[in-house]
């Protein structure tokens, strides 16, 4: 049976206290000593002031290009975990669509917004919107957690792979290059770059070996750009042959391997582009901020015998002596955005398709709110929980786990979580 996250606790002055077990929170709610303060993440607020000093908590972050792992550690106990899914690709696609529509309108010489070329200067530290989004959403949740728990420090995985160390082994001495952690850094990088399969035959789900593209016997180096992954059969067959000689009859594979060896990792590049921006923003919180590498994270996870998951990676970030998993059920958070300011939707050709309603609130409800509807009469008698889509008539649609329920009168609905730009699942 999976263990749930601990429940965040505030006193009547909204002072953060140590998180408690779900069963404790349930008892406090039953005896009216506390009330629900927030649904996601679940938080209760006591009806009294508490003067005891809570045990400090550390927020650990495993930033990713698509998903960021979050873990709260109290002592050596993992009390809360979450996985935050970003919408960077959706932002990128939206901007590309807008650029395409504007370009088409200019080419057709129809009404368009004139291009503003080089008349604006980008500020120092500028990031593309899809990359800036990763920083902002991560910071949003760090600030939320600071308001809900006695957080005193933050640990961030600053680099997924220590590329400078890998490319220049002498930078920290021979002990780093030949140590046990060195192997984890290299293999983690190669597994991601070569897709966890043999570079020569494409074999998957088998033991893979680190292989030199240009053999060391013929002047090849140990630089990361000269390494790939190969199965034992291909590695032995290649031996000390040059790659051009070994793949003389497979020019397409040769071209692909040489191109992949020079190509940087897209996801790693996205993380590396935002790592320092996130690190500097985290320091602005005034809390102690520490860092670690992805190789160290994997080393810790393997040492504790844990499976591969974003939230487990977050718990293993930085220097870790021991871990006790109090929870094993992360809160799944998906960034959906707050909608758009467009007054008119367009079709794929850039022509008006439909207009967006001016009034976004109907009877106090907004599309995206999580509501609970208890219908006592009519054809749709029952209880429904899900996100609401408002209509000016007051007859709403609710998206539940079982499907879409249409035509629910607003009088039966009660808001349990306001729209905040995120979807939640356990």
C-alpha positions in Angstrom: 0.0 0.0 0.0 1.4 3.3 -1.0 2.3 5.9 1.6 0.8 9.4 1.2 2.6 12.7 1.6 2.6 14.3 5.0 0.1 17.2 5.5 1.3 20.7 5.8 0.2 22.5 9.1 -0.2 26.2 9.9 -1.2 27.7 13.2 -3.9 30.3 13.5 -1.4 33.1 12.7 -0.3 31.1 9.5 3.0 30.3 11.1 4.5 27.2 9.5 4.7 24.0 11.7 6.1 20.6 11.1 4.1 18.5 8.6 1.9 15.8 10.2 0.8 12.3 9.1 -2.5 12.2 7.1 -4.2 10.2 10.0 -3.3 13.0 12.5 -4.7 15.7 10.2 -7.9 13.7 9.8 -8.4 13.5 13.5 -7.8 17.2 14.0 -10.4 18.0 11.3 -12.9 15.6 12.9 -12.7 17.2 16.3 -12.8 20.7 14.8 -9.4 21.7 16.0 -8.3 22.5 12.5 -9.8 23.4 9.1 -8.7 22.8 5.5 -6.6 25.7 4.4 -5.5 24.5 1.0 -6.4 21.4 -1.1 -3.3 21.2 -3.3 -0.9 20.6 -1.6 -3.2 19.6 1.2 -2.8 22.0 4.1 -4.6 22.4 7.4 -4.8 25.4 9.7 -5.1 25.1 13.5 -7.5 27.2 15.5 -4.8 28.1 18.1 -1.3 29.6 18.3 1.7 27.2 18.6 4.9 28.4 20.1 7.0 25.3 19.6 10.0 25.6 17.2 9.5 23.1 14.3 12.3 20.9 13.0 13.8 22.5 9.9 13.1 21.2 6.4 15.2 21.2 3.3 13.7 21.6 -0.2 15.5 19.5 -2.8 15.1 20.1 -6.6 15.9 18.0 -9.6 15.3 20.4 -12.5 14.5 18.8 -15.8 13.6 20.1 -19.2 10.1 18.6 -19.1 9.6 17.5 -15.4 11.2 18.8 -12.2 11.3 16.6 -9.1 10.6 18.2 -5.7 11.3 16.6 -2.3 11.0 17.9 1.2 13.5 16.4 3.7 13.1 16.7 7.5 16.2 15.2 9.1 16.6 12.1 7.0 12.9 11.6 6.4 11.3 12.3 3.0 8.0 13.8 4.1 6.6 15.4 0.8 7.4 14.7 -2.8 6.0 16.1 -6.1 6.7 16.1 -9.8 6.2 19.4 -11.7 5.6 19.0 -15.4 6.4 22.1 -17.4 4.8 23.4 -20.6 7.9 24.7 -22.3 7.1 22.9 -25.6 3.5 24.2 -25.6 4.9 27.8 -25.2 7.4 27.2 -28.0 4.7 25.8 -30.4 2.4 28.7 -29.6 5.1 31.3 -30.4 6.1 29.5 -33.6 2.4 29.4 -34.7 2.0 33.2 -34.0 5.2 33.9 -36.0 4.0 31.8 -38.9 0.5 33.5 -39.0 2.1 37.0 -38.9 4.5 36.0 -41.7 1.7 34.7 -43.9 -0.3 37.9 -43.4 2.7 40.0 -44.4 3.2 37.9 -47.5 -0.5 38.2 -48.5 -0.2 42.0 -48.0 -3.3 41.9 -45.8 -3.8 43.6 -42.5 -0.9 42.8 -40.2 1.2 44.0 -37.4 4.4 45.5 -38.7 7.6 43.6 -37.9 9.8 45.2 -35.2 13.2 44.0 -36.1 16.3 45.2 -34.2 14.8 48.2 -32.4 14.6 46.5 -29.0 17.5 45.3 -27.0 17.2 42.1 -24.9 18.1 42.6 -21.2 21.1 40.9 -19.6 20.3 37.3 -18.7 17.4 37.1 -21.1 16.0 33.6 -21.7 13.6 32.3 -24.3 10.0 32.2 -23.0 9.9 28.4 -23.0 13.1 28.4 -20.8 12.1 31.3 -18.6 8.8 29.4 -17.9 10.8 26.5 -16.3 12.5 29.0 -13.9 9.3 30.8 -13.0 7.2 27.7 -12.4 9.9 26.1 -10.2 10.2 29.4 -8.2 6.4 29.6 -7.8 6.4 26.2 -6.1 9.5 26.9 -4.0 7.8 30.1 -2.7 4.6 28.1 -2.0 6.4 25.5 0.0 8.3 28.1 2.0 4.9 29.5 3.1 3.6 26.1 4.0 6.6 24.4 5.7 9.5 25.5 8.0 12.0 25.5 5.1 15.5 26.7 6.0 17.7 25.5 3.1 17.5 24.5 -0.5 19.5 21.9 -2.5 19.5 22.1 -6.3 21.0 19.8 -8.9 22.9 22.5 -10.7 24.3 20.3 -13.6 23.0 17.1 -14.9 26.5 16.2 -16.1 29.7 17.9 -15.0 30.7 18.7 -18.6 33.7 20.8 -17.7 35.1 18.0 -15.6 34.4 15.4 -18.3 36.0 17.4 -21.1 39.0 18.4 -19.0 39.9 15.6 -16.6 42.8 17.5 -15.1 40.6 20.3 -13.7 40.2 18.6 -10.3 43.1 16.1 -10.4 43.5 12.5 -11.2 41.4 11.4 -8.1 38.2 12.8 -9.7 39.0 11.3 -13.1 39.6 7.8 -11.8 37.2 7.8 -8.9 33.9 5.9 -8.6 31.8 9.0 -9.1 33.5 9.7 -12.4 32.0 6.6 -13.9 28.5 7.6 -12.9 28.9 11.1 -14.5 30.2 9.6 -17.8 27.6 6.8 -18.1 24.7 9.0 -17.2 25.7 11.4 -19.9 26.2 8.7 -22.5 23.0 6.9 -21.7 21.0 10.0 -22.4 23.0 11.1 -25.5 22.9 7.7 -27.2 19.4 6.8 -26.3 20.3 3.8 -24.1 21.1 1.6 -27.1 24.2 0.4 -29.0 25.5 3.1 -31.4 26.5 0.5 -34.0 23.7 -2.1 -34.1 20.9 -0.3 -32.2 20.5 -3.1 -29.7 18.4 -2.1 -26.6 17.7 -3.6 -23.1 21.1 -5.3 -22.9 24.3 -4.5 -21.0 26.2 -1.7 -22.8 29.9 -0.8 -22.7 31.6 2.6 -23.0 33.4 2.6 -26.4 36.0 4.9 -28.0 34.8 6.1 -31.4 38.4 6.8 -32.5 40.5 4.0 -30.8 43.0 5.1 -28.2 45.5 2.8 -30.0 45.3 5.2 -33.0 45.4 8.5 -31.1 41.9 8.7 -29.7 41.3 10.5 -26.4 39.1 10.0 -23.3 37.2 13.2 -24.0 33.4 12.7 -23.7 33.0 13.7 -27.4 35.0 10.6 -28.4 32.8 8.1 -26.3 29.7 6.2 -27.2 27.9 3.1 -26.1 28.2 -0.3 -27.7 27.1 -3.8 -27.0 29.9 -6.4 -26.1 29.6 -8.0 -29.5 30.1 -4.8 -31.5 32.8 -3.6 -29.1 34.9 -6.7 -29.6 34.3 -6.8 -33.3 35.4 -3.2 -33.8 38.5 -3.7 -31.6 41.2 -1.2 -32.6 39.8 -0.5 -36.1 39.0 3.1 -37.0 35.3 3.9 -37.2 35.6 4.6 -40.9 37.1 1.2 -41.5 34.6 -0.6 -39.2 31.6 1.0 -40.9 32.9 1.2 -44.4 29.9 -0.7 -45.7 27.4 1.3 -43.6 28.0 4.9 -44.5 24.6 6.1 -43.2 25.3 4.7 -39.7 28.8 6.3 -39.8 27.4 9.7 -40.7 24.8 9.4 -38.0 27.4 8.4 -35.3 29.8 11.2 -36.2 26.9 13.8 -36.2 25.6 12.5 -32.8 29.0 12.7 -31.3 29.2 16.4 -32.0 25.6 17.2 -31.2 24.8 18.5 -27.7 21.9 17.0 -25.7 18.8 19.1 -26.3 17.3 18.4 -22.9 20.6 18.9 -21.1 21.2 22.1 -23.0 17.8 23.4 -21.8 18.6 22.6 -18.2 22.1 24.1 -18.5 20.6 27.3 -20.0 18.4 27.8 -17.0 20.5 26.4 -14.2 22.3 29.6 -13.2 19.1 31.7 -13.6 17.3 29.3 -11.2 20.3 29.2 -8.8 20.4 33.0 -8.6 16.6 33.2 -8.1 16.8 30.6 -5.3 19.5 32.7 -3.6 17.1 35.7 -3.6 14.9 33.8 -1.1 17.5 34.4 1.6 17.9 30.7 2.4 21.0 28.7 2.3 21.4 27.2 -1.2 23.6 24.2 -2.0 24.2 22.4 -5.2 25.1 18.9 -6.6 25.6 17.2 -9.9 23.5 14.6 -11.7 26.2 12.0 -11.4 26.2 12.4 -7.6 22.4 12.1 -7.6 22.5 8.8 -9.5 25.4 7.6 -7.3 23.2 8.2 -4.2 20.1 6.7 -5.7 22.0 3.5 -6.6 23.6 3.4 -3.2 20.1 3.4 -1.5 18.7 0.9 -4.0 16.0 3.2 -5.3 14.2 3.1 -8.6 14.5 5.8 -11.3 11.9 8.6 -10.8 12.0 12.4 -10.7 10.9 12.7 -7.1 13.4 10.0 -6.0 16.2 11.8 -7.9 15.2 15.0 -6.1 15.5 13.3 -2.7 19.0 12.1 -3.6 20.3 15.5 -4.8 23.5 16.7 -3.0 25.3 15.0 -0.1 23.0 12.4 1.5 24.1 10.1 4.3 20.7 8.2 4.8 17.1 8.4 3.6 13.8 7.2 5.1 10.9 7.2 2.6 7.9 8.3 4.6 5.9 8.8 1.4 5.9 7.0 -1.9 3.0 8.8 -3.7 4.1 12.1 -5.3 1.8 14.9 -6.0 1.7 15.2 -9.8 1.6 18.9 -10.8 1.1 19.9 -14.4 1.5 23.5 -15.6 -1.5 24.5 -17.8 -1.2 28.3 -17.8 -3.8 30.9 -17.0 -5.3 31.1 -20.4 -4.7 33.8 -23.0 -5.4 37.4 -23.5 -6.4 36.9 -27.1 -9.8 38.5 -27.8 -10.3 36.4 -30.9 -9.2 32.8 -31.8 -7.8 32.3 -35.3 -7.9 29.3 -37.6 -4.8 27.7 -39.2 -4.9 30.4 -41.9 -4.9 33.3 -39.5 -8.5 34.3 -40.0 -11.0 35.0 -37.2 -12.6 31.8 -35.9 -14.5 32.7 -32.7 -14.4 35.5 -30.2 -13.6 34.9 -26.5 -16.2 36.0 -23.9 -15.3 39.3 -22.2 -16.6 38.2 -18.8 -14.5 35.4 -17.4 -16.5 34.9 -14.1 -20.1 33.7 -14.0 -21.8 33.5 -10.6 -18.4 33.6 -8.9 -17.0 30.7 -10.8 -14.2 30.7 -13.4 -13.3 28.1 -16.0 -10.6 25.9 -14.5 -11.8 26.0 -10.9 -12.1 22.6 -9.1 -15.6 22.3 -7.9 -17.8 19.7 -6.1 -21.4 19.5 -7.3 -24.1 17.7 -5.3 -27.1 17.4 -7.5 -30.3 16.5 -5.6 -32.9 16.5 -8.3 -33.3 16.1 -12.1 -31.7 13.7 -14.5 -28.2 14.1 -13.2 -28.6 13.3 -9.5 -25.3 12.5 -7.8 -22.0 13.9 -6.7 -19.4 15.2 -9.2 -15.8 16.4 -8.5 -13.7 18.0 -11.2 -12.8 21.1 -13.2 -15.6 23.4 -14.3 -16.2 25.1 -17.7 -18.5 28.0 -17.1 -21.3 29.2 -19.3 -23.1 32.5 -19.2 -26.4 30.7 -18.7 -25.3 29.3 -15.4 -25.4 25.8 -16.7 -21.8 24.4 -16.3 -19.8 21.5 -17.6 -17.6 19.5 -15.1 -14.7 17.3 -16.2 -14.5 14.4 -13.8 -12.3 11.4 -13.6 -15.2 9.4 -15.2 -15.7 11.8 -18.1 -17.4 15.1 -18.9 -20.8 15.9 -17.2 -22.8 18.6 -18.9 -25.6 20.9 -17.8 -24.9 21.2 -14.1 -26.6 24.3 -12.5 -24.2 26.6 -10.7 -26.5 26.4 -7.6 -25.3 22.8 -7.0 -21.5 23.7 -7.3 -19.1 24.6 -4.6 -15.5 25.8 -5.2 -12.9 23.7 -3.4 -9.8 24.9 -5.3 -9.5 28.1 -7.3 -7.9 28.0 -10.7 -4.1 28.7 -10.3 -2.7 27.5 -13.6 -2.0 23.9 -12.6 -3.6 20.5 -12.8 -3.2 18.1 -9.9 -3.3 14.3 -9.6 -2.1 11.9 -7.0 
